[in-house]
Amino acid sequence: MVVDNSLSAKRAWWKEANVYQIYPASFKDSNNDGVGDIPGIISKLDYIKNLGVDIVWLCPCYKSPQVDMGYDISDYRDIYEKYGTLDDIDELIRGLHERGLKLVMDLVVNHTSDQHEWFKSAISSKDSPYRDYYVWKKPKIGPNGERLPPNNWLSYFRGSVWEYDEASDEYYLHLFAKEQPDLNWENPKVRAEVHDLTRFWLDRGVDGFRLDAINLISKDLDFPDAPVTNPSAKYQDGTIYFTNGPRLHEHLRGMGKIFREYDAFSVGEMGGFTDPNEVIKVVAEEREELNMIFQFEIVDMDLSPVGRYFPRKWKLSELKRIVNKWETYMYEHNGWNALYLENHDQGRSVSRFASDKPEFRAHAAKMLATFLGLQSGSVYVYEGQELGMANMPKTWGIDKLKDLESINFYNELVESGASEEVLQVVMADLQKKCRDNARTPMQWDSTAFAGFSTVQPWMDVMDDYKEWNAASQVDDPSSVYLYWRSIFDLRRAYKDIFVYGSFNLVDAVDEQVLAYERRYEEKCVLVITSFSEVEALWTVPEKYVKPGKVLLSNYGDVDSLKSDIAVRPFEAIAYLLD
């Protein structure tokens, strides 16, 4: 059944915007210290504009000790010195606005750095006015009189979520690294501080925010022990007690009020949200909280229940179910989707969800662009995704990694006595999924260090940069880069269909071909994508076998649609019916 298009009548600038994400350390080094910076970003604004996006989302660039690559903020109103200055940010804002682009910054307010002045004061004395800016608890006493953490929750970065402070005989809460103490959102002064710093950046010209780990800001204040789901582990998954807590919506409405005042863009990172009935409470227009959220169902498909970096095979029918669920539900309930396959925390999509083999890589990258880019929602492209950048080589070992989460995961296995066979399995999975895959330097050209810098970068450049780089693609009509631009061009030219139209999955069971219909009133486009390395024979449903126009073909040689087609490896076709 085709959904009534009157449901999508409410239009907004942010629904029509396409987003380009930048990881500052890895984008472009302007002063040859091996680390990307804001002046480097400014030097590439024409490249970004030419891609056809509307918004640049900048990962954290605030002052930080960089324990977690900037997600540990020591001053929300200043810039990390290796990235630049506040003047550089002002110039970036001007440069983007002059080109008709907007800037979205990363707002990390579940936690701060332990080097933030608030926390340094808080840990110095129980009488500090900032003590209650963080979460403190007395130790538990074990059966033999030993001191224990307040509960058994497992940190995202392994170990306990509690760190003991001997001077006060209390523990503080940190869901991530011990250098990232959680803020206490129960304290109205904390909420006021967050609101003030939000206005600080909006008044400076920033156009919106991505809110990091924002569904963690309300916890179960009883802090109960988590159920034991891994009997061999000391600490257990406590996410049921610190995600989507009792006051989450109240806190988000407080933020949403500011966003509406400035007509600002807002997207929340919300892991653990798989029920659209709960997500709609955040993103429905009448709720006045956030525009959209990042949910994790697609990027969690290949995670094993044994552990994040153990392999799990997924089926195309699983992906179809996830896409159909979110596309149809948000359309029918006046919500909005954030569409992504890559970001700074995920492996490269062409390697992870398709194939980076030389014979398939370009077609596979274009197929994923088609699959993602013609759905309903705001499209997010991560730096290098527009070039078809791939994961780290299989030759890279644990010594090449920089990411705390991955290193801790691997080292914990080593310390537990895991066999060499298990470690090899995990290393192979890290090479596919770990966060460092996305953090290798941007490949600008074929010169030394891929044109990212003139010196050895903070992280090694990928081995394939001489072939896979921006300079070789920006003027090549067959490139992945210009294919992505054609996707964004289509979204503008056929805005009614691709932005505001309905979604209908076609063929839920085929394990090689994923196809869907986008429709607005009488206008209809059939999108066909292959996720297979081998040719797939596929029967086009009769209602789509009629005269029309091929809007897009990643093989470039399709001009019509027949009832039975041989879909080539990683082929993608978008067909507009007359």
Residue pairs with C-beta under 8 A, 6 or more apart in sequence:
2 502
2 504
2 519
3 328
3 331
3 332
3 502
5 500
5 501
5 502
5 519
5 520
5 521
7 331
7 332
7 334
7 502
8 331
8 500
8 501
8 502
8 520
9 500
10 285
10 334
11 500
12 291
13 263
14 208
14 265
14 291
14 378
15 336
15 378
15 499
15 500
16 54
16 491
16 492
16 495
16 499
17 54
17 55
17 102
17 265
17 378
18 52
18 53
18 54
18 55
18 378
18 379
18 380
18 381
18 488
18 491
19 53
19 54
19 55
19 56
19 57
19 104
19 378
19 379
19 380
19 381
20 48
20 51
20 53
20 55
20 56
20 57
20 380
20 381
20 383
20 386
21 56
21 57
21 59
21 343
21 344
21 380
21 381
21 382
21 383
22 41
22 56
22 57
22 58
22 59
22 383
23 36
23 59
23 344
23 382
23 383
23 438
23 439
24 36
24 37
24 38
24 41
24 58
24 59
24 60
24 61
24 70
24 83
25 35
25 36
25 69
25 70
25 82
25 83
25 439
25 458
25 459
26 36
26 383
26 439
26 440
26 441
26 442
26 452
26 457
26 459
27 36
27 40
27 41
27 44
27 383
27 442
27 452
28 36
28 37
28 40
28 41
28 43
28 44
28 442
28 444
28 452
29 35
29 36
29 37
29 40
29 441
29 452
29 453
29 455
29 457
30 37
30 39
30 40
30 43
31 37
31 39
32 453
32 454
32 455
33 82
33 453
33 455
34 453
34 455
34 456
34 457
34 458
35 82
35 83
35 457
35 458
36 83
36 441
36 442
36 452
37 82
37 83
37 84
37 88
38 61
38 79
38 83
38 84
38 85
38 88
38 89
38 91
38 92
39 84
39 88
39 91
41 56
41 58
41 92
42 88
42 91
42 92
42 95
45 95
45 96
45 99
45 101
46 99
47 470
47 474
48 56
48 101
49 99
49 100
49 101
50 474
50 485
51 381
51 386
51 481
51 484
51 485
51 488
52 484
52 485
52 487
52 488
52 489
53 101
53 381
53 488
54 100
54 101
54 102
55 101
55 102
55 103
55 104
55 207
55 208
55 265
56 96
56 101
56 102
56 103
56 104
57 104
57 105
57 106
57 210
57 380
58 92
58 103
58 104
58 105
58 106
59 69
59 70
59 106
59 344
60 69
60 70
60 71
60 73
60 105
60 106
60 108
60 212
61 70
61 79
61 80
61 83
61 84
61 89
61 105
62 70
62 73
62 74
62 75
62 76
62 77
62 78
62 79
62 80
62 108
63 73
63 74
63 75
63 78
63 79
63 80
63 81
64 70
64 71
64 72
64 73
64 74
64 80
64 113
65 72
65 74
65 113
65 115
65 179
66 72
66 80
67 113
67 177
67 179
67 180
67 404
68 176
68 177
68 179
68 180
68 404
69 344
69 403
69 439
70 80
70 106
71 106
71 108
71 176
71 180
71 212
72 111
72 112
72 113
72 114
72 115
72 176
72 177
72 179
72 180
73 108
73 112
73 113
73 116
74 112
74 113
74 115
74 116
74 117
75 116
75 117
76 197
76 200
77 197
77 200
78 86
79 85
79 86
79 88
79 89
89 204
90 204
90 205
92 103
93 103
93 204
93 205
93 206
94 205
96 102
96 103
97 205
102 207
102 208
102 265
103 205
103 206
103 207
104 206
104 207
104 208
104 209
104 210
104 265
104 267
105 201
105 206
105 208
105 209
105 210
106 209
106 210
106 212
107 198
107 209
107 210
107 211
107 212
108 212
108 213
109 183
109 194
109 211
109 212
109 214
109 217
110 175
110 182
110 183
110 212
110 213
110 214
110 216
110 217
111 174
111 175
111 176
111 180
111 181
111 182
111 183
111 213
112 118
112 119
112 180
112 181
112 183
113 119
113 179
113 180
114 120
114 123
114 178
114 179
114 180
114 181
115 179
117 130
118 130
118 133
118 134
118 193
119 130
119 133
119 134
119 181
121 128
121 129
121 130
121 131
122 128
122 130
122 131
122 132
122 133
122 134
122 181
123 165
123 167
123 168
123 172
125 131
126 168
126 170
132 184
132 187
132 189
133 183
133 184
133 187
133 189
133 190
133 193
134 172
134 173
134 181
134 182
134 183
134 184
135 172
135 173
135 181
135 182
135 184
135 219
136 165
136 168
136 170
136 171
136 172
136 173
137 150
137 162
137 170
137 171
137 173
137 223
138 150
138 169
138 170
138 171
139 147
139 148
139 149
139 150
139 164
139 169
139 170
139 171
140 147
140 148
140 149
140 150
140 151
141 147
141 148
142 148
147 164
149 160
149 161
149 162
149 164
149 171
150 162
150 171
150 223
151 161
151 162
151 223
151 224
151 225
151 226
151 238
152 160
152 225
152 226
152 228
152 234
152 235
152 236
152 238
153 160
153 161
153 162
153 175
153 223
153 226
153 235
153 236
153 237
153 238
153 241
153 242
154 160
154 161
154 226
154 233
154 235
154 236
154 237
154 238
155 161
155 174
155 175
155 176
155 177
155 235
156 175
156 176
156 405
157 176
157 177
157 404
157 405
157 408
158 405
158 408
158 409
158 412
159 178
159 235
159 408
160 234
160 235
161 173
161 174
161 175
161 235
161 238
162 171
162 172
162 173
162 174
163 171
163 172
163 174
163 178
163 181
164 170
164 171
165 171
165 172
172 181
172 182
173 181
173 182
173 219
174 180
174 181
174 182
175 182
175 213
175 216
175 242
176 213
177 404
182 216
183 190
183 194
183 217
184 190
185 191
185 217
185 218
185 247
185 251
186 221
186 247
191 251
191 254
194 255
195 254
195 255
195 258
198 209
198 255
198 258
199 258
201 209
202 258
202 262
202 264
206 264
207 264
207 265
208 259
208 264
208 265
208 266
208 267
209 259
209 264
209 265
209 266
209 267
210 267
210 268
210 269
211 255
211 266
211 267
211 268
211 269
211 290
212 269
213 269
213 271
214 252
214 268
214 269
214 270
214 290
215 243
215 244
215 248
215 268
215 269
215 270
215 271
215 272
215 273
216 242
216 243
217 245
217 248
217 251
218 244
218 245
218 246
218 247
218 248
218 250
218 251
219 241
219 242
219 245
220 241
220 242
220 245
220 246
223 241
224 241
225 236
225 238
226 236
226 237
226 238
226 240
226 241
227 236
228 236
229 236
229 237
230 236
230 237
239 272
243 270
243 271
243 272
243 273
244 270
244 272
244 273
244 278
249 281
249 282
249 287
249 289
252 268
252 282
252 289
252 290
253 287
253 288
253 289
255 266
255 289
255 290
256 266
256 287
256 288
256 289
256 290
257 288
258 264
259 265
259 266
259 290
259 291
260 288
265 291
266 290
266 291
266 292
267 290
267 291
267 292
267 293
267 294
267 338
267 378
268 282
268 290
268 292
268 293
268 294
269 293
269 294
270 279
270 282
270 293
270 294
270 295
271 295
271 296
272 296
273 279
273 293
273 295
273 296
274 295
274 296
274 297
276 325
276 326
276 329
276 330
276 333
276 335
279 293
279 295
279 335
280 287
280 329
280 330
280 333
280 335
281 287
281 289
282 289
282 290
282 293
283 289
283 290
283 291
283 292
283 293
283 330
283 335
283 336
284 333
284 334
284 335
285 334
286 334
291 336
291 378
292 335
292 336
292 337
292 338
292 377
292 378
293 338
294 338
294 340
294 343
295 326
295 338
297 322
297 325
297 326
298 319
298 322
298 323
298 341
299 340
299 341
299 346
301 312
301 314
301 318
301 319
301 322
302 311
302 312
302 313
302 314
302 352
302 432
302 433
303 312
303 433
304 310
304 311
304 312
305 312
307 409
307 426
308 409
308 433
309 406
309 409
309 410
309 426
309 429
309 430
309 433
309 434
310 425
310 426
310 429
311 425
311 428
311 429
311 432
315 511
316 510
316 511
316 512
316 513
316 514
316 531
317 508
317 509
317 510
317 511
319 514
319 531
320 505
320 508
320 514
321 508
323 375
323 505
323 514
323 516
324 503
324 505
324 508
324 516
326 337
327 337
327 375
327 376
327 377
327 503
327 505
327 516
328 503
328 504
328 505
329 335
330 336
330 337
330 376
330 377
331 376
331 502
331 503
336 377
336 378
337 375
337 376
337 377
337 378
338 377
338 378
338 380
339 372
339 373
339 375
339 377
339 378
339 379
339 380
340 372
340 379
340 380
340 382
341 349
341 353
341 368
341 372
341 385
342 348
342 349
342 381
342 382
342 385
342 438
343 380
343 382
343 438
344 382
344 435
344 438
344 439
345 435
345 438
346 352
346 382
346 433
346 435
346 437
346 438
347 391
347 432
347 433
347 434
347 437
347 438
348 356
348 384
348 385
348 389
348 390
348 391
348 437
348 438
349 365
349 368
349 385
350 356
350 361
350 364
350 365
350 368
350 388
350 389
350 390
351 390
351 391
351 432
351 437
352 391
352 432
352 433
353 368
353 531
354 360
354 364
354 365
354 367
354 368
354 531
354 570
355 361
355 364
355 533
355 569
355 570
356 364
356 390
356 391
357 533
360 533
360 569
360 570
361 388
361 390
362 388
362 478
362 479
362 480
363 554
363 555
363 568
363 569
363 570
363 571
363 572
364 388
364 570
365 385
365 388
365 480
365 483
366 388
366 480
366 483
366 554
366 570
366 572
367 529
367 530
367 531
367 554
367 570
367 571
367 572
369 480
369 483
369 484
369 487
369 572
370 487
370 527
370 529
370 552
370 554
370 572
370 573
370 574
371 514
371 527
371 529
371 572
372 379
373 379
373 484
373 487
373 488
373 490
373 491
374 487
374 490
374 491
374 498
374 518
374 525
374 527
374 574
375 503
375 516
375 518
376 498
376 499
376 500
376 501
376 502
376 503
376 518
379 487
379 488
379 491
381 484
382 438
383 442
384 438
384 442
384 443
385 484
386 480
386 481
386 484
387 443
387 468
387 469
387 470
387 473
387 479
387 480
387 481
388 468
388 480
389 440
389 443
389 462
389 468
390 462
390 464
390 468
391 431
391 432
391 437
392 400
392 431
392 436
392 437
392 440
392 462
393 431
393 462
393 463
394 428
394 431
396 431
396 460
397 427
398 407
398 410
398 427
398 430
400 436
400 460
401 407
401 410
401 430
401 434
401 436
402 436
402 439
402 458
402 459
403 434
403 435
403 436
403 439
405 434
405 435
406 430
406 434
406 435
406 436
409 426
409 430
410 423
410 426
410 427
410 430
413 422
413 423
413 426
414 423
418 426
431 437
436 459
439 459
440 459
440 460
440 461
440 462
441 449
441 450
441 452
441 453
441 457
441 459
441 461
441 462
442 450
442 452
442 470
443 450
443 451
443 452
443 461
443 462
443 464
443 465
443 468
443 469
443 470
444 450
444 451
444 452
444 469
444 470
444 471
445 451
445 469
445 470
445 471
445 472
446 465
446 466
446 467
446 469
446 471
446 472
448 454
449 455
449 456
449 457
449 461
450 461
450 462
450 465
450 469
451 469
451 470
451 471
452 461
462 468
470 481
472 479
473 479
473 480
473 481
473 482
474 481
474 482
476 482
478 556
483 554
486 552
487 552
490 498
490 551
490 552
490 574
491 498
491 499
494 523
494 525
494 551
494 576
496 520
496 521
496 523
497 518
497 519
497 520
497 523
497 524
497 525
498 518
498 525
500 520
501 518
501 519
501 520
501 523
502 518
502 519
502 520
503 516
503 517
503 518
504 516
504 517
504 519
505 515
505 516
505 517
506 515
506 516
506 517
506 526
506 541
506 544
507 513
507 515
507 538
507 541
510 536
510 538
512 530
512 531
512 532
512 534
512 536
512 538
512 567
513 528
513 529
513 530
513 531
513 532
513 536
513 538
513 567
514 529
514 530
514 531
515 526
515 527
515 528
515 529
515 538
516 526
516 527
517 524
517 525
517 526
517 527
517 544
518 524
518 525
518 527
519 525
523 576
524 544
524 576
524 577
525 551
525 574
525 575
525 576
525 577
526 540
526 544
526 561
526 573
526 574
526 575
526 577
527 572
527 573
527 574
527 575
528 538
528 540
528 565
528 567
528 571
528 572
528 573
528 574
528 575
529 570
529 571
529 572
530 536
530 567
530 568
530 569
530 570
530 571
530 572
531 570
532 567
532 569
532 570
533 569
533 570
534 569
535 566
535 567
535 568
535 569
536 566
536 567
537 564
537 565
537 566
537 567
538 564
538 565
538 566
538 567
539 563
539 564
540 561
540 562
540 563
540 564
540 565
542 563
544 561
544 575
544 577
545 561
545 562
545 563
546 577
546 578
547 577
547 578
548 560
548 561
548 575
548 576
548 577
548 578
549 575
549 576
549 578
550 558
550 559
550 560
550 561
550 573
550 574
550 575
550 576
551 574
551 575
551 576
552 572
552 573
552 574
553 571
553 572
553 573
553 574
554 570
554 571
554 572
554 573
555 568
555 571
558 573
561 573
561 575
